[in-house]
Amino acid sequence: MKKITVLLMLVAFSVADVATLQAEEPVWQKGNIHTHTFWSDGNDFPEMIASWYKQKGYDFLALTDHNILSKGEKWMPVAQLKSRGGADVIDKYLKAYGDEWVVTRGEAEKQEIRLRTLEEFRKGLEQDEEFLLIQSEEISDRSQGVPVHMNATNIQEVIAPLGGATVREAMTNNLRAVAEQARRTGKPIVLHLNHPNFGYAVTAEDLAAVVQERFVEIYNGHPGVNVLGDDDHASVEKIWDIANTIRLVQLAAPPLFGIGTDDSHHYHGRGTSRPGRSWIMVRCDDLEPDAITTKISQGDFYSSSGVTLKDVVYNAKKQQLALTVDAEEGVSYTTRFIGTRKTVDLSSKQKKAANGKLVTRIYSDDVGAVLATVKGTNPVYKFTGDELYVRAVVTSTKAHVDPTLPNQTEQAWTQPVGWAVTPRRGR
């Protein structure tokens, strides 16, 4: 099991390695690592989408189409492109890139357009070295009648979903395949679990048990992935805290890092899964695929839906977590420091949804409790010594520019710190 973890660059770093950051002003790279195009079920050309992200100030983007890379030859009927992207989708493409770029074949109703490959369109987008495209894939699998989707960032070759008799087995099999590719190519690959509440597919116990997995989406901009859960199901953030508590208390395993993504499918003002809703900020001097994925694998990033942090510093010697918010005029900020204490009672009750299916169990409110609330732009949490881990959620009073949740305002989520892997505690 450890071999898989190392090959994926998802090693169990010490507390200091994960989050003690340098004193100099950090360089943050902004990126989205969950994006769809015409290569699968998106409704725009990949270079048009990448150009949008670049123009909006993103530093990097991963195009993550389902079970396919933007490689090889792929032709699509013009009629199908228009039905998905709108009657003017081809006109927009031609205006942006010109007749010489847009390759067609056939006539009238049978006309087709060849989708450009990543290697073709990245040349123009990356030429100023201020924007990076990272080759990636959404490995879209199923098990026990539910979707099990995992994004592989910095993948070199397509990986077909391997399936499994259970959700946990499917996750493990796909992790193993990615680990093998990482070993063979020598490239660091980050594999994260997408939208655990999509189809209410993955429980907190599933996520905890597959200890090779180190990343999970804790905010996803697709309005259909049940971020907040419902009366029967825990929210994604609660699942994150439950899984991390189980790992640290019962499994002697490191916690999961939380990722924010767009999961964008829809552009041109059509559809509901739009770009620009959530992203990650990676502390990295080099805008290069291996450097970015290595920093992500070390947990040296935070997730955001609008709030920008100047710095995030966990000081292991002082035992404190300090944030510096890049404040906007007229906007107020409140930080909740969330964690679980070592004295937590991890007993739980079985829960079933209305359809009778087992879901995430019911745990004490001590799991993922609010340990402190601090207003202002320089919140600090001082550890008392009994925390399993602490993470921070910064919430602003500024309304989200394109909300998917009720009364949604902009937020930022930091990674769990202050943790250490210790021998298993009895159940």
C-alpha positions in Angstrom: 0.0 0.0 0.0 2.8 2.4 0.8 4.4 1.8 -2.6 1.3 3.2 -4.3 1.4 6.3 -2.2 5.0 7.0 -2.8 4.7 6.6 -6.6 1.9 9.1 -6.7 3.9 11.6 -4.8 1.3 11.5 -2.1 3.5 10.7 0.8 2.7 11.2 4.5 4.8 14.3 5.1 5.6 15.4 8.7 3.5 18.3 10.1 6.3 20.8 9.5 6.9 19.6 5.9 3.3 19.9 5.0 2.6 23.4 6.1 5.5 25.4 7.6 6.0 28.0 4.9 8.9 30.3 4.1 9.0 33.8 5.5 9.5 35.5 2.2 6.4 36.7 0.3 5.0 33.6 -1.4 4.2 33.2 -5.1 0.7 31.8 -5.6 -0.3 30.1 -8.9 -4.0 30.1 -9.6 -5.5 27.1 -11.4 -8.5 24.9 -12.1 -8.0 21.2 -12.4 -11.5 20.0 -13.4 -12.7 21.2 -16.8 -14.6 19.7 -19.8 -14.6 20.4 -23.5 -16.0 19.1 -26.8 -13.6 16.2 -26.4 -16.1 14.7 -24.0 -19.3 16.4 -22.6 -18.3 20.1 -22.6 -20.0 22.5 -25.0 -17.0 24.5 -26.4 -13.7 24.0 -28.1 -10.8 23.4 -25.7 -8.6 26.3 -26.9 -11.6 28.7 -26.5 -12.1 27.5 -22.9 -8.4 27.7 -22.1 -8.2 31.2 -23.6 -11.1 32.2 -21.3 -9.2 31.0 -18.2 -6.0 32.7 -19.3 -7.8 36.0 -19.9 -9.4 35.8 -16.5 -6.0 35.7 -14.8 -5.5 32.0 -14.2 -2.0 30.7 -14.3 -2.7 27.1 -15.1 -5.5 24.9 -16.3 -6.1 21.1 -16.5 -8.5 19.9 -19.2 -10.0 16.8 -17.7 -12.3 15.2 -20.3 -14.0 11.9 -19.4 -11.7 8.9 -20.2 -9.9 10.6 -23.0 -7.0 12.9 -23.6 -6.9 15.7 -26.2 -4.8 13.5 -28.4 -5.2 11.9 -31.8 -7.8 12.6 -34.4 -11.3 13.4 -33.4 -14.0 14.8 -35.8 -17.4 16.1 -34.7 -20.4 17.0 -36.8 -21.1 20.7 -37.0 -24.7 20.0 -36.2 -23.8 18.3 -33.0 -21.4 21.1 -32.0 -24.2 23.7 -32.6 -26.8 21.7 -30.6 -24.4 21.7 -27.6 -22.7 25.1 -27.9 -25.4 27.2 -29.6 -26.0 28.3 -33.2 -23.1 30.7 -33.1 -20.5 28.4 -31.6 -18.7 28.0 -34.9 -18.8 31.7 -35.7 -17.2 32.5 -32.4 -14.5 29.9 -33.0 -13.8 31.2 -36.5 -13.6 34.8 -35.2 -11.2 33.9 -32.5 -8.9 31.6 -34.5 -9.5 32.2 -38.3 -10.2 30.0 -41.3 -6.7 28.6 -41.4 -7.0 27.1 -37.9 -10.5 25.6 -38.3 -10.2 22.3 -40.2 -13.4 21.0 -41.8 -14.4 18.1 -44.1 -17.7 17.3 -45.8 -20.4 19.6 -47.0 -23.7 21.0 -45.7 -25.5 18.8 -43.2 -22.6 16.3 -43.1 -19.8 18.8 -42.5 -17.4 18.0 -39.6 -14.8 19.9 -37.7 -11.6 18.3 -36.4 -10.9 19.0 -32.7 -7.4 20.4 -32.2 -5.1 18.5 -29.9 -3.5 19.8 -26.7 -0.1 19.8 -28.4 -1.5 22.0 -31.2 -3.3 24.6 -29.2 -1.0 24.9 -26.2 1.7 26.5 -28.3 -0.1 29.7 -28.8 -1.6 29.8 -25.3 1.7 29.0 -23.5 4.1 31.0 -25.6 4.4 34.0 -23.2 5.2 31.5 -20.3 2.5 33.1 -18.2 0.0 30.3 -18.6 0.3 26.6 -18.4 -1.9 23.7 -19.6 -1.5 20.4 -17.7 -2.5 17.3 -19.5 -5.1 15.5 -17.4 -8.1 13.1 -17.4 -11.2 12.5 -15.5 -11.2 8.7 -15.0 -15.0 8.2 -14.9 -15.9 4.8 -13.4 -18.9 3.1 -11.8 -19.3 0.6 -9.0 -22.4 -0.7 -7.2 -24.6 1.4 -9.5 -23.0 4.8 -8.6 -20.4 7.1 -10.2 -16.8 6.9 -9.0 -14.9 9.8 -10.8 -11.3 10.6 -10.1 -9.2 13.3 -11.8 -5.6 12.5 -12.7 -3.5 15.7 -13.1 -0.3 15.6 -15.1 -1.1 12.3 -16.6 0.9 11.2 -19.7 -1.3 8.5 -21.2 -5.0 7.8 -21.0 -6.1 5.4 -18.3 -9.3 3.4 -18.8 -11.5 3.0 -15.7 -10.8 -0.3 -14.0 -14.0 -0.8 -12.0 -14.3 -2.9 -8.9 -16.8 -4.9 -6.9 -17.2 -2.0 -4.5 -16.6 1.7 -4.5 -13.5 1.3 -2.4 -12.2 -1.4 -4.8 -12.8 0.8 -7.8 -11.0 3.7 -6.2 -8.0 1.5 -5.2 -7.8 -0.1 -8.7 -7.6 3.3 -10.4 -5.1 4.6 -7.8 -2.9 1.6 -8.6 -3.1 2.3 -12.3 -2.1 5.9 -11.9 0.7 4.9 -9.6 2.1 2.5 -12.1 2.1 5.2 -14.8 3.8 7.6 -12.4 6.5 5.0 -11.7 7.0 4.2 -15.3 7.1 7.8 -16.6 8.8 9.4 -13.7 6.1 12.1 -13.6 4.3 13.2 -10.4 0.6 12.7 -10.8 -2.1 14.0 -8.4 -5.2 11.8 -8.4 -8.2 13.3 -6.5 -11.6 12.0 -5.8 -14.3 14.1 -7.5 -17.6 15.2 -6.0 -18.2 12.5 -3.4 -21.9 13.5 -3.1 -22.6 13.2 -6.9 -25.2 10.4 -6.9 -24.3 10.2 -3.2 -21.7 7.7 -4.3 -18.9 7.9 -1.8 -19.3 7.8 2.0 -16.9 9.3 4.5 -16.1 5.7 5.6 -15.2 4.8 2.0 -13.0 7.8 1.6 -11.3 7.2 4.9 -10.6 3.5 4.1 -8.8 4.1 0.8 -5.8 5.6 2.5 -3.8 5.8 -0.7 -6.2 8.6 -1.8 -5.0 11.9 -0.4 -7.2 14.5 -2.2 -11.0 15.1 -2.4 -13.1 17.9 -3.8 -14.6 19.9 -0.9 -16.2 22.5 -3.2 -17.3 21.8 -6.8 -19.0 24.5 -8.9 -21.4 22.1 -10.6 -24.8 22.7 -9.1 -25.8 19.0 -9.4 -23.2 17.5 -7.1 -24.9 18.0 -3.7 -22.2 20.0 -2.0 -24.4 20.7 1.0 -25.9 17.2 1.2 -29.5 16.8 2.3 -31.6 15.5 5.2 -30.1 12.0 4.6 -26.6 12.8 3.6 -23.7 14.7 5.1 -22.2 17.8 3.4 -19.0 17.4 1.5 -17.1 19.4 4.2 -18.5 17.1 6.9 -17.5 14.1 4.9 -14.0 15.6 4.7 -13.8 16.0 8.5 -15.2 12.6 9.3 -12.8 10.9 6.9 -9.8 12.7 8.3 -10.8 12.0 11.9 -11.2 8.3 11.1 -7.8 8.2 9.3 -5.9 9.8 12.2 -7.6 8.0 15.0 -8.3 4.6 13.7 -6.2 4.0 10.6 -2.8 5.6 11.3 -3.1 7.3 8.0 -2.5 11.0 6.9 -5.5 13.2 6.3 -7.0 14.3 2.9 -6.3 17.6 1.3 -9.3 19.6 0.1 -9.6 20.8 -3.5 -12.0 23.4 -5.0 -12.9 23.1 -8.7 -15.2 24.4 -11.4 -16.1 21.1 -13.0 -17.1 23.3 -15.9 -19.0 21.9 -18.8 -21.1 24.8 -20.0 -20.0 28.0 -21.8 -21.6 30.7 -24.0 -24.1 31.3 -21.2 -25.8 28.0 -21.9 -26.2 25.4 -19.1 -25.6 25.4 -15.4 -22.0 24.2 -14.9 -20.0 27.3 -15.6 -16.4 28.3 -15.3 -14.9 30.6 -12.6 -16.6 29.3 -9.5 -13.8 27.7 -7.6 -10.0 27.1 -7.9 -6.8 26.3 -6.1 -3.9 28.6 -5.2 -0.6 26.7 -5.3 2.5 28.1 -3.6 5.0 27.5 -6.3 7.8 29.6 -7.9 7.8 27.6 -11.2 4.9 27.5 -13.6 5.7 24.0 -14.8 3.6 20.8 -14.6 5.9 18.7 -12.4 6.5 21.6 -10.0 2.8 22.4 -9.7 1.8 18.8 -9.1 4.6 18.2 -6.6 3.5 21.3 -4.6 -0.1 20.1 -4.6 1.0 16.6 -3.5 2.7 18.3 -0.5 -0.5 20.1 0.5 1.1 23.5 -0.2 -2.1 25.1 -1.6 -5.4 26.4 -0.5 -8.8 26.3 -2.3 -11.0 29.3 -3.0 -14.3 30.5 -4.3 -13.3 34.1 -4.3 -11.3 35.0 -1.1 -7.6 35.5 -1.7 -5.0 34.8 1.0 -1.7 36.6 1.0 -0.2 33.9 3.2 -1.0 30.8 5.1 1.6 29.9 7.8 1.6 26.9 10.1 4.5 27.3 12.6 5.2 23.9 14.3 7.4 25.4 16.9 5.0 28.1 18.0 2.1 25.8 17.4 -0.1 28.3 15.6 -1.8 28.7 12.3 -1.8 32.2 10.9 -3.6 33.6 7.8 -3.3 36.9 6.0 -6.3 37.8 3.9 -5.9 40.0 0.8 -8.8 42.2 1.8 -11.1 44.0 -0.5 -12.4 47.5 0.4 -15.9 47.3 2.0 -15.7 43.5 2.6 -15.6 41.9 6.0 -14.0 38.5 6.8 -14.7 35.8 9.4 -12.4 32.8 9.9 -13.6 29.6 11.5 -10.9 27.3 12.7 -12.2 23.8 12.3 -10.8 20.5 13.7 -11.3 17.5 15.8 -9.7 17.0 19.3 -7.8 13.9 20.3 -10.4 13.1 23.0 -13.1 12.7 20.3 -15.7 9.9 20.7 -15.8 8.2 17.3 -18.7 6.0 18.0 -21.4 6.4 15.4 -24.9 5.3 14.4 -25.8 3.6 11.2 -27.9 5.7 8.8 -30.0 4.9 5.8 -31.4 7.2 3.2 -35.1 7.2 2.3 -34.4 4.6 -0.3 -32.9 2.3 2.3 -29.3 2.7 1.1 -26.6 3.0 3.7 -25.0 6.4 3.8 -22.3 8.2 5.9 -22.9 7.3 9.5 -23.9 9.8 12.2 -21.1 11.0 14.3 -20.8 13.4 17.3 -20.6 17.2 16.6 -17.1 17.0 18.0 -15.9 15.6 14.6 -15.0 18.7 12.6 -16.0 21.1 15.4 -15.6 24.9 15.2 -12.6 25.4 17.6 -12.5 29.2 17.3 -14.0 32.0 15.3 -12.0 35.1 14.5 -13.0 38.3 12.6 -10.6 40.4 10.6 -7.9 39.9 8.0 -5.1 38.4 10.2 -6.7 35.5 12.0 -4.5 33.3 14.2 -5.2 30.0 15.9 -3.0 28.9 18.8 -3.0 25.1 19.4 -3.8 23.8 22.9 -2.1 20.5 22.3 -5.2 18.3 22.1 -6.1 18.8 18.4 -5.8 16.0 15.9 -5.7 18.6 13.1 -6.9 22.2 12.4 -8.0 23.8 9.2 -9.4 27.2 8.4 -12.4 28.4 6.4 -12.5 32.1 5.6 -15.9 33.5 4.7 -16.4 37.0 3.3 -19.5 39.2 3.2 -19.0 39.6 -0.6 -21.6 37.7 -2.6 -20.3 35.0 -4.9 -20.2 36.2 -8.5 -22.0 33.0 -9.8 -23.5 31.2 -6.9 -24.7 27.6 -6.8 -25.6 27.6 -3.1 -28.2 29.6 -1.1 -27.0 33.0 0.0 -23.5 32.0 -1.1 -20.6 34.4 -0.4 -16.9 34.0 -1.3 -14.7 31.7 0.8 -11.3 30.1 1.1 -10.3 26.7 2.6 -6.9 25.9 4.0 -5.5 22.4 4.4 -5.5 20.4 7.7 -2.3 21.1 9.8 -0.9 20.1 13.2 -1.5 16.4 12.5 0.8 13.5 13.1 0.3 9.8 12.2 0.4 7.7 15.3 -0.3 4.0 16.0 -3.9 2.9 15.7 -6.3 3.5 18.5 -8.8 0.8 19.3 -12.3 1.1 18.0 
